Amino acid sequence: MATYFENMFPEDLYQLDNSENDTAVLPVGAIEQHGPHLLLGCDSYIALGMSECISELTGAVVFPLVSYSWIGGLRVWPGTVDLRPQKAGQYLEEICMGIVNMGFKRLVILCCHGGAREMAFLTASRVMKRTGIPVLAVFPTRLGIKEETAKILEKYEVRVKGKNCEGSLMLGGMRKIGRQDLVDKVLEIAKETALEFENSSRDFKIDSLKNVMKISEVGHDYIGETQHVFPVASINPDAGMEILEISAEVIASALEKMKMI
Amino acid sequence: METVQLMEITSRECRKYIENGGDLVFIPIGSVERLGPHLPMGARTHVACAIANEFAKKNNGYCLPPVSYSTCYNTACLKGTIDINHDILYDLCYDLSKELVANGFRRIMFVGYFKEFYYLISEFFQNEGIAIAWINPDHIPMESPSNANERETSLVAACLKLLGKDDVCERLIEENRKHLGKFSERKSIGIIRELKKFGNIGLLYEEGDYEVLPAKNIYIEETINDIYKWIDEKNIAVDSLKDYNYYLSRRRPDRGLK
């Protein structure tokens, strides 16, 4: 069973002090458009599901989700909530400092939102500079499980089209935290919208932008509804669960290695 | 509406809500804080979420996921508390408000204990011309509790029930029973509480001190009824925020220099 800090009582903290468990996981998500079919909390559900898997494997304490972040190009789509990057970064750093100051020796920032990736990486360096305690900032696509992921998607006949892995991961995350109602809802919407966009183009970038991007990251907005995530009917919660579990295993072994630092 | 949680809808569903005249959103501001030996670390997040959910359900609004880490004062030095610098939280809440306006929401209501909202809502009004509101759970009138410990403990327990967190609520009751009578307040804290009646005086708890001590009685059902009653009474305020913002959108403040 996963351990959630928000549901712990002061007495549990004393027990934690006397145990060998010194690991914390901080899930980071976002409120952001994810195509016409995925929920605004998509990244958050992935982060929550993966955190629960890590906690089950390692006994790590899961801290409350950080639900808001810098969004970038998707700010133009309804329901998206975008924070200024500097402020969001400062907020994340404060939270990590609080966790580290509490006595946790190993902290994983589990960042499942692309816009917060660099922010999470920077936070790891900043907290190290301030405390000397190593913090591991993780972004799921950097876990080195591309081949395993492809095999799982193939096994469940998830048609690989753009970032449909994200859809399956979100479903897996929701199932992991016991939200089958949301899984059912998304599968239905995915079926409808996959049909709606069946013959749509997926090229949204304007030429000038493409050219500038050859040399630099540059400010841009997502101009198409399916530019971020294209709807695919074959997204699958079982596939998502398996990928989440493999991801958690990789992170668990990284946590073991952290003991040697 | 199947859900009041913004996290649980798609971007299209959000647009549809706004296009159909929806404009109401609640933002729970909680904390990770060691408040009492018998209270969970996320007690104030649970309270803010429960109140926001109930308001949203009654008024056809949406709830944002909670801001779970915020500024703590009295408990800032206690192990288990995560204290966020007040300037950072202030800016974050300001950004959230601006984003919600950009999304078409006009009735924006924070639910929480962050005292800086007093100025934030004014600054936002002065800069953006839009009135946002703050609901402080401290203002819920509760009839049964006879002291602050009973009040706080009953409120947290009732909110856990409202959120369907029965297991955490049961643990609260058990921890309350276990710790009842085992803690007392240091003399200096009593003096500080006395002085606080004049206005405010800074207070920092030390190891062994608690903001809320275990309560002799916990009134769960009574408090749930108090919450429902209070929300029913306050629905007019939620409605009126729409009219007030409409009024603001039509007036032209000019410092008398026309």
Interface residues (C-beta under 8 A of the other chain):
Chain A: F5 E6 N7 M8 F9 P10 E11 L13 I31 Q33 H34 G35 P36 H37 L38 L39 L40 G41 S44 Y45 F63 P64 L65 V66 S67 Y68 R75 W77 P78 G79 T80 V81 D82 L83 R84 K87 A88 Q90 Y91 E94 I95 G98 I99 M102 G103 L182 K185 I189 E225
Chain B: E2 Q5 L6 M7 E8 I9 T10 S11 R12 E13 C14 R15 I18 G30 V32 R34 G36 P37 H38 L39 P40 M41 G42 T45 H46 L64 P65 P66 V67 S68 Y69 K79 G80 T81 I82 D83 I84 N85 I88 L89 D91 L92 D95 L96 E99 L100 A102 N103 G104 K165 V168 R171 L172 E175
